[in-house]
Amino acid sequence: MPVFAVVSMLVFLALRVLPVDPAQMSLPPSATIEQVEAKRIEMGLTKPVWEQYAVWLGSAVRGDFGESAQYRMPTSTLVLQRLPATIELATCALAFAIVFGVAMGLLIFAARGTVLASAGMVVTSVIMALPDFLLALLFILLLGVLMPLFPVNGRLAPGLSVPDLTGFLLVDTLAAGEPRLFLNALSHMALPVLALGLAFSPAIIRVLHSSLVATYQQSYIRQARLRGLSDRSILFGQALKNAILPVVVLVGTQFGGLFGGTLLVELIFSYPGLGNLMLRAMQTVDLNVIMAVALIYCATTLIFNSLADAGVYLLNPRLRS
Amino acid sequence: MHGFARYADIRLILSGGAVSAILLMALLAPWIAPHEPNDQDLLSILMPPVFAGGSAEHLLGTDSLGRDILSRLIHGARTAMTVAIFASCGAMLLGSVLACIAGYFGGRIDWAISRMVEIWLSFPPVVLSMLLIVGLGIGTDKVILAIILVDWTRFCRVLRTEVQVTRRQDYVAYARLAGFSHGRIILREVLPGVLPMIVTLFSLQMGISVVVEAILSFVSMGVPADVPAWGQMIADARIDIYSAPWGLALPILMIFVTVLSFNALGDSLNRVLDPRSSARRPV
């Protein structure tokens, strides 16, 4: 929480230092100097920065993040419209990354010493050199253009619509009882999720692998072997519980990377989420929107850090005694 | 064990060779590029590479303005390497100095620097670098500065722990007893201990910087439009993805090969330089 307060202050200060005049931007270009000056006073821009921050904070805690200069509507409405799409995308990508990463990590470790394991490690290094936005473009090139298996634009095929309940399309289509629309939304999500998730997975594979290697040097593994336990029950019954801890920490601390990646992936797939809103706001220097979205990115990162801490605490009995 | 050491050496030679080739290409760009990177040949736009039915005049084809893709790739390497070298050096210097101060002196300084790292890490790096560009404006020097200001934390966080461990070694205590100054101890006793880690991190940071530069020029927040950059080539080629897929595939391939080489170099340097590296432990 204190970190969040400091961040909001720093971002606010940084945006106010920018050589742009929010008053001038909110008026038509034909506005006279007097009109701009009056608007500056009305918007409180003549007050000291600290007072401006206090005013902003006062409204922000009540959910009022000011008006977007670009869209002429409340920033909070704008952000809430876009947020579900990004959360849906990031959640699915994270789920894919964890399932794929843990499965690959286990497979490579179980096959240690064989050609298969070396091949797995090589593939991991190759994926590691492909950041999410390059994977996204490659998928479009391979699966959208050369072999058009998946749609590469937006969240639903043009012409289709779903009653807006939660904003999460996968939930809304099911709630509307439309399996066809659900599949359509799912196929639109396939490539963005694959790009984000696959880019995040090598870190999980590597950390899980080296953590398993370290765990297998512990004496309790040797003892389990002497007790005659099978390889499978040692791995799943004994080792994995301990070896997964660094993975939980990794997911918590590195989630920001995946969440930030949605920015570019949304741009590439014309996905109407927070990332596209942010890019547009940065191009048009829409200060209120930049501020609000930046804080959402920051809050999400911090929440995931705390979740990881809580997860480690729950999974590691030694921390609880 | 012996076999593995040899495997690591081969990897070191291969990745080192690839990195040298890319650096050489960047250095010699104006002499080895067959065309000027911004010269437009509007009569032959969107030509495929020579192996896909193009002409020998433009070996890797042309883009939507008839600019030679091979020449733009070579000059793009120059941009990428300029940014990567300066940005990685800057991030390394800033991060290492703060890490040494925090880890060596501990106490309040350590607290302050650690909180600063925490605040920085609460932002997704991509978002932070773009926010910085919004503030700084576009330009090659701004991209370098933005990367330094984002990625110093990577060095600081890892090295601080290393410095803390090294500081507790007996030889550091002896040096203190022998009456050496803090500055001399940090430079002569502590720094050599963490140098292998710095070298590894630097190589990984080179790859990261290449990616960040590509991302920023991809969203037109990077180098100016008249400077050829891989990210910008990708953004240009995205519009003609159906008629000229090669224009998109080639810069992606360049970024991939560059990042892969620097990652592999970092990994093998880590194995060779750091005796504690987990890869050397027998399973």
Interface residues (C-beta under 8 A of the other chain):
Chain A: V3 F4 V6 V7 L10 V11 A14 L15 V17 L18 R112 G113 S125 V126 M128 A129 L130 P131 F133 L134 L137 L138 I140 L141 V145 L146 S210 V213 A214 Y216 Q217 T253 G256 G257 F259 G260 G261 L263 L264 L267 I268 M278 L279 M282 V285 I290 A294 Y297 C298 T301 L302 N305
Chain B: R115 E118 I119 L121 S122 F123 P124 P125 V126 V127 M130 L131 V134 G135 G207 V211 A214 I215 F218 V219 M221 I234 R238 I241 Y242 P245 L248 A249 I252 I255 F256 V259 L260 N263 A264 D267 S278 R281 V283
